[in-house]
Amino acid sequence: MAKVTDRCFEATGHSAFICDFSPPRTGDPQSFAQPNLDADFISVAYNPGRAVRVNSAMLAAAIKGETGKDVLFTLATRDMNKLALESLLLGGQMLGLDNVVVVQGDPFTQRDLDRVKDVSDFTPTQMISAIAEMNRGTDYREGQLRSPTDYCVGATLDLGRGIEAEAQLAHRKAQAGAHFFISQPIFDVDEASRFHEAFKTAAGHDLELPVFFGLQVLEKDGIIFSSVPETVRQELEQGRPGVEIALELFHRFQQAGLHNIYLVPPIRRGGARGYGSAREVLAGVERL
């Protein structure tokens, strides 16, 4: 199976898609529908909404085994200590997983903290460094593994938190051992060039690692985050299909030379996802 970095051919104009996928809130295999998404990679999210869901690594392995699709699984530092995280990574290796994305995980609310503890034994940057060490055959106690892991490690970006600050953090994550980046959705393609300029200022050199910039498909009655421009909100309210908006934005991505795409399906009230809309976008991209 392919690593994410094996599928990045941005200089050739070829688009590579990672599509976000949420695990179900049931372990019943009969009630789970496999993702029918014609993306290069299916990225299994980690407990979105801080809800109890199928483990991301286990589901990624099941999708890979049953469909043959290339997959990523997301791993959050919030919930497990170093021993548990590194043990899970060895389990992922045994299941044949090649790609992992490291996140912190959304912070718990005070109500959450009455029921569960925030562990955060690693920061995401420290976790990336720890996986790099495991790829060299060493665990967090500096003990030697019987065989090294071979993970392709992804890190995340949220340009809405400030481009300069994210560029500095991205530099630290790259130094720690990240192989690629995934960004939260953007609606202004100029943000991508500003990020690359800010990274060069922070690091003293260009960013050579692939960045999959987020392309979100919206729905009128879906969950819309504050980063969505007011003009886009108005278009949705006036009845313009979210798929049409996404394809127009994809065209702007292409014109700006952004060919690595992180596709985010619509998020509906209650947490359901609009995978049909994501399939429409992927089909529209093929027609383009």
Stockholm file with secondary structure:
# STOCKHOLM 1.0

chainA/1-288         MAKVTDRCFEATGHSAFICDFSPPRTGDPQSFAQPNLDADFISVAYNPGRAVRVNSAMLAAAIKGETGKDVLFTLATRDMNKLALESLLLGGQMLGLDNVVVVQGDPFTQRDLDRVKDVSDFTPTQMISAIAEMNRGTDYREGQLRSPTDYCVGATLDLGRGIEAEAQLAHRKAQAGAHFFISQPIFDVDEASRFHEAFKTAAGHDLELPVFFGLQVLEKDGIIFSSVPETVRQELEQGRPGVEIALELFHRFQQAGLHNIYLVPPIRRGGARGYGSAREVLAGVERL
#=GR chainA/1-288 SS CCCGGGGCCGGGTCCEEEEEECCCSCCCGGGCCCCCCCSSEEEECSSGGGCCCCCHHHHHHHHHHHHCCCEEEEEESSSCCHHHHHHHHHHHHHTTCCEEEEECCCCCCHHHHTTCCCCCCSCHHHHHHHHHHHHTTBCTTSCBCSSCCCCEEEEEECGGGCHHHHHHHHHHHHHHTCCEEEEEECSCTHHHHHHHHHHHHHHSSCCCSCEEEEEECCCTTSCCCTTSCHHHHHHHHTTCCHHHHHHHHHHHHHHTTCCEEEEECCBCTTSCBCHHHHHHHHHHHHHC
#=GC SS_cons         CCCGGGGCCGGGTCCEEEEEECCCSCCCGGGCCCCCCCSSEEEECSSGGGCCCCCHHHHHHHHHHHHCCCEEEEEESSSCCHHHHHHHHHHHHHTTCCEEEEECCCCCCHHHHTTCCCCCCSCHHHHHHHHHHHHTTBCTTSCBCSSCCCCEEEEEECGGGCHHHHHHHHHHHHHHTCCEEEEEECSCTHHHHHHHHHHHHHHSSCCCSCEEEEEECCCTTSCCCTTSCHHHHHHHHTTCCHHHHHHHHHHHHHHTTCCEEEEECCBCTTSCBCHHHHHHHHHHHHHC
//
